[in-house]
Amino acid sequence: MKKTIFLLCLALVSWGASAQHDHSKMGHSDMHSDMKKSEMHSKTKDKSTVPTSIKVEHSQSVTAIIANYLALKDALVVDNSKKAADAGKKLFDAIGKFDVASQSGSQQKELKDILEDAKENAEHISENGDKIDHQREHFEILGTDIKDLIVITGADRNLYQIYCPMYNSMEGGKWLSDSKEIKNPLLGSKMMKCGSVVQEISLK
Ligand SMILES: [Cu+2]
């Protein structure tokens, strides 16, 4: 079964990413661990695997946020919900310390919205050290927050947005990594290699 799912994963990563996330939407529904084969089949279409690329400003303003996000990601990769909770708490604190006033006035409103959403997701992760599936739901949304954030603020390192089509009963999910190597934080040891780089985020 595991091998079949792995092969399906390989087929599906070529399908690419399209799911967009609404900042106002907080995922609290239960995760479905069983995959529906008919759904898998219908999504196995041939599409380009070439990642898009964007360039962002070089900035140290979000170093603590990125570092703690990546620590959180690594904890979920190894299925360690306690470590993820600790990293979520540190991330929550780092987001709280971000100086919105240091950014240009026209972007402050959007930044505040993004940071508020990110903080809420980080808080839920920190408070659910015994519920890794729940942490992963918030982590998936958080990835979009962090991506939206660095598009505005810039980043201190190159990052990759990675997409796994199998997450959340084939809804798919994304995360950010500082490496192209696929280590899946959304499915962990169940599907460590599932995913493909959909966007390369490099510094100007
Ligand atoms: Cu929650």
Boltz pocket constraint, residues with backbone or C-beta under 6 A from the ligand:
constraints:
  - pocket:
      binder: B
      contacts: [[A, 27], [A, 28], [A, 124], [A, 134], [A, 138]]
      max_distance: 6.0
